[in-house]
Amino acid sequence: MPDAYLVGDPDGLSPLLTELRDAVARELHAQLALRAERLELADVPEVAYQVTLRIDELLSRRGGRSRGRHSPA
């Protein structure tokens, strides 16, 4: 991703990675709010699943088609 610096992006991330970072941050924030700002080890698989769904939504919007478990067989 060295080209990200050439286009003036201060954090050095491509637009896609910036969107992914933001989607993950939004979902983690939502999950922590649901769990009284405490994440138990047993909750990690569910949180990871929810983050994956958020990323799938983002990639579906960008690519125009669904990915993962929602894609046609």
C-alpha positions as CSV (number, residue, x, y, z in Angstrom):
1,M,0.0,0.0,0.0
2,P,2.8,2.5,-0.5
3,D,0.8,4.2,-3.1
4,A,-1.7,5.4,-0.4
5,Y,0.9,7.8,0.8
6,L,1.2,9.3,-2.7
7,V,-2.4,10.3,-2.9
8,G,-2.2,12.2,0.4
9,D,-3.9,9.7,2.7
10,P,-2.4,10.5,6.1
11,D,-2.9,7.1,7.7
12,G,-1.4,5.3,4.7
13,L,-4.5,3.1,4.1
14,S,-6.2,2.6,0.8
15,P,-9.8,3.7,0.5
16,L,-11.0,0.0,0.8
17,L,-8.8,-0.6,3.9
18,T,-10.1,2.7,5.5
19,E,-13.7,1.5,4.9
20,L,-12.9,-1.9,6.4
21,R,-11.2,-0.3,9.4
22,D,-14.2,1.9,10.0
23,A,-16.7,-0.9,9.6
24,V,-14.8,-3.1,12.1
25,A,-14.6,-0.1,14.5
26,R,-18.3,0.5,14.2
27,E,-19.2,-3.1,14.9
28,L,-16.8,-3.4,17.8
29,H,-18.2,-0.2,19.3
30,A,-21.8,-1.6,18.9
31,Q,-20.8,-5.0,20.4
32,L,-19.1,-3.4,23.4
33,A,-22.2,-1.2,24.0
34,L,-24.4,-4.3,23.9
35,R,-22.1,-6.0,26.4
36,A,-21.7,-3.2,29.0
37,E,-18.2,-2.3,27.5
38,R,-16.9,-5.7,28.5
39,L,-16.0,-8.4,26.1
40,E,-15.8,-11.9,27.7
41,L,-13.7,-14.5,26.0
42,A,-16.7,-16.6,25.3
43,D,-18.2,-13.7,23.3
44,V,-15.3,-13.5,20.9
45,P,-16.7,-16.0,18.3
46,E,-20.1,-14.1,18.2
47,V,-18.3,-10.7,17.9
48,A,-16.1,-12.1,15.1
49,Y,-19.2,-13.3,13.3
50,Q,-20.8,-9.9,13.6
51,V,-17.7,-8.2,12.4
52,T,-17.6,-10.6,9.4
53,L,-21.2,-9.8,8.5
54,R,-20.4,-6.0,8.7
55,I,-17.4,-6.6,6.3
56,D,-19.6,-8.7,4.0
57,E,-22.1,-5.9,3.8
58,L,-19.4,-3.4,3.0
59,L,-17.9,-5.6,0.3
60,S,-21.3,-6.3,-1.2
61,R,-22.1,-2.6,-1.5
62,R,-18.7,-2.0,-3.1
63,G,-18.8,-4.9,-5.5
64,G,-22.5,-4.9,-6.4
65,R,-23.0,-8.5,-5.3
66,S,-23.2,-10.4,-2.2
67,R,-20.3,-12.5,-0.9
68,G,-19.8,-15.3,1.6
69,R,-22.8,-17.3,2.7
70,H,-25.2,-15.1,0.8
71,S,-23.6,-15.7,-2.6
72,P,-25.4,-17.9,-5.2
73,A,-24.2,-21.6,-5.3
